[in-house]
Amino acid sequence: MTPAEIDRAAGKALDRLHHVRGLALEDPNADESVLTCEADHREWLRIAEWVRTADLAAYDPRSDPDAVEHPPLIRFRET
């Protein structure tokens, strides 16, 4: 994924987090979903920082020493 694609994914994760937080206000059983969305958003921010710090043109989870075992739900392009 390119830095721009990662930024879009982080933005989508934040939008999803806001949506799920709104649902959680009405349904206390949605708390687990809020935690999942928060974790996804934090992971996208970490990935974005890794790509910027390492000055990478694209992200490859196989070369990320801090990649989580189960990344956020998005398909990475095959390189």
Sequence and secondary structure as in RCSB ss.txt:
>XXXX:A:sequence
MTPAEIDRAAGKALDRLHHVRGLALEDPNADESVLTCEADHREWLRIAEWVRTADLAAYDPRSDPDAVEHPPLIR
FRET
>XXXX:A:secstr
  HHHHHHHHHHHHHHHHHHHHHHHH GGGHHHHHHHHHHHHHHHHHHHHHHHTT SS  GGG TT  SS  S  
    
